[in-house]
Amino acid sequence: MTDRILIAGSGQAGFQTAASLRQDGFESEILIIGEEPGLPYQRPPLSKGYIKDPNPDRLLFRNADFFEKNRIGLEDGRTVTGIDRADRTVTLSNGRTIAYGHLVLATGTRNRRLPLPGIDLDNVVGLRTLADAENLRERLAGASRLVVVGGGFIGLEVAATARAAGLHVTVLEATARLMSRVVSPPVSEYFYAVHTASGVDVRLNSLARAILDDGAGKAGGVETAEGERIPADLVLISAGVIPNAEIAEAAGLYVHDGVRVDDLLATEDPAISAIGDCASFPFGQEGLQIRLESVQNAIDQAKCLSRRLVGHPERYDKLPWFWSDQGPHKLQIAGLTAGADHHEIRGGVDDGKLSVQCFRLGELIGVETVNVPGDHMAARRLLSQPTPLTLEAVQASGFDLAALMKAGASRG
């Protein structure tokens, strides 16, 4: 029987697990299996900074010396294609079989493929990997009209970057507002206003029906469900992601919107855990199962799992937080704001900043800010407290989160 910890996935969660295990004193073998060639790297800059300043070395979590010094093995350019739970082995895409003492599934997500006619035309691209980013960057340099299908974080980040570079940009969002899955209506309205003011043509309630062929096998535009034809020489599909959970399901593990884990990030198999974008875990007092796609969640889950694997188990209960840089506007979110029934709004487009406090059933559940980093940091502190803040308490402070945080610190 081996003590090897095998990590399927070389993204943020996989890399952090390996690094944390060494920091926490794990001495046995660690092996990361990474689908992409090369050293593990960070993804958030791909839709923003990398397009403007392509330097792959700046994306790396650590250089090769780190992996050698910390005895972290890396099989790059490989995927785990099967799990034998009885024998505790995995099969790789090159046919190799590797035994594990514990298997960490950190397989992440992949882009959702839309069933659109013309989706395979040249100049129709997605953005997930470094190779995708390089392809997009090169094509943007030769394009003049970009259509982005999807008004989420990635689509809007690319739209802002492309518009700043002088391209004519159209965003097609199928729902009634931008980023509707993750932000409140006031924040959606703010970003609709700033993107349209910059010259981006944002179409809400607009569903793409087909990618149009220009007659030479390349994208020439996008046809909407209403029959409108929007010209384009580059189309970015940014319509969400799907968790990579097929190998877990094939191995008999419970999968529902990701690999189901408990509050220790363990599956029903004591030798297998799952973390990061591919994992569905219990959140909050109600234990509602959720799946988060964020750097914070990947890092914190990796650290929590590492502690359990070295003999110090602790329940995962970290506060979620997110960010998105869209041109000069930095969106930061603390907490999960879906389901809020009351919003307190400070600032707006004219101020170039916005702070939205989100309440549900009289309690503060999250804070969304644009260009107000102080409110974001205060919110993270306040929302991490064991006792929820009531609407009355926040109202009594004049909805001043910094003052509330200072008052709590002085009482402590």
Phi, psi and omega in degrees: 000133182265154172264002185302133169261120181253128184247115179269101181126129184247023176280201184302313182294315181296313180298315183296325177300312180298314180297318182291323178301317178292319178297327182272004172096010177290129188253342184281184187290140173236130180227125176259133174254116184242130183293323183273152177287149175093185183284152178300144184218166180271143184265328187308323181291348187298326183269001185226269187299323183295327180297323181274327185221083186284104176221095185303328182297330179289343181277340187296138173295312178210159178277179185298328181300326180298315182294321179292314182298323183265008176054049176253113180281150179222119171258096182269160182071023182227155171230156171277120183256346180198152179234127173255099185291327181294316181270352184055057175225158172237154173251135180263167182296342176266008178091351181289143176249131182231133177276152177223150168272322173218138180248128177252117176270109178230051191278353173068212184225173173226158181295140175289131179264119181279142180278063184257133169303136180087005184297337182264008177295153173297149181073016166251118190230163171237178179217111176216318187248172176299320177297321176299317182295320179294318177299314180297317181300314181295321181286326176299324182297334181252009184256161175234336182227117181249133169248127178254121177264102181124124182253047174262194183305304187297312181301318181286326177296315178294319179302315180296318180295316181293321180295320179297334178275359175101003180283152168280123188237131173239132176248126177254115179244124187288337182263183186280351180205160180288145175051036189297336182286338190233346182232164179283163177305319179300324179288321175303316181294321178300311184287331172299316182294315185287325178291317179293325178295331179279352179107001176284132178272100183263122179248112176271160183051037184238113185257128175290133180253329181196151169266130186271138178275132180279003180098350180238019178084011178244161177293130177245358180161183179230133175260132180270169179297337179277356179093002178285142179249117183256117182293146179199148169247008174204133180234125175255124175265116182224071190244038177093179185227166178235132179293140178276086185239007185297320182292327177293316180296318179297333179273003177090009176279154182284124181234127173205108190051052182111176179281120182288130175228166177267190184285359170257005179070026180258142171278184177289346174267118184298346181261006182226131174237164177219139183216167174080207188297338184270355189253140174252123189226158180284138182227139174077178183295330180281346181070027179298131179284127178225162174229128185244141176248086182207152177297315181304312182297318179298315181294311184293322177293321178299316179295319179296315180296318179302317180299319179294319184290340175260011172100015179232071185293142176212144182292138178276118182212033183288147176290127176288141170212153189219168172207161175207125177262114180238098187062226181276007186253116181259110176271130176228136183233130174243126183088180177249116191261358178297138179088004177297140179249002178207136179234135170251124190245131175233131179086190181172189184300319181297331179274344185072017179204157184207141174224124182237117177264127188249126182240148172222126181052040174081010179235145177288122181248345180182162179224129178247130181229152171233116179061032175228071186298330180297317178296322180297313182294321177297318180298319179299320177293312185293319182285346178274353179289149183294331181260123181297148176278132179273159176301321181297318181294318180291321179296321180297334179273003186075025182058034180262100185292323179298319179295319177299318181295317180295321179297320178293322179293322181290326177290328180291000000 
